[in-house]
Amino acid sequence: MTRRGRIVLIGVPVVLLAVFLLSLSGLFNSPAKASDSAADLAVTPTVTVTVQAGQSLWTIAGAVASDRDARDVVADIVQLNNLPAATVLPGQQLFVPTH
């Protein structure tokens, strides 16, 4: 048997086995589900705020949830509104958590 034949005869099954093992490891290491049923999900209470000239997410977070850490509120606003950055424009409407 030629060298190329041995490589094909041994290499192809080894590569297929490696692909199979990697796919199994991805299956067993996949992230957990957020919840098993819709009853376990909670709705975040929000209000809609229109950004005024001179306002930032920090000022909005401080005005709406002064009892919480502003960094957490800003992060929640960014996540709720799918903002690419923590910058806002006057007239922009945002969902802001009230809890």
Secondary structure as GFF3:
##gff-version 3
##sequence-region A 1 99
A	DSSP	alpha_helix	3	28	.	.	.	ID=ss1
A	DSSP	three_ten_helix	38	40	.	.	.	ID=ss2
A	DSSP	beta_strand	46	50	.	.	.	ID=ss3
A	DSSP	alpha_helix	57	64	.	.	.	ID=ss4
A	DSSP	alpha_helix	70	80	.	.	.	ID=ss5
A	DSSP	beta_strand	93	97	.	.	.	ID=ss6
###
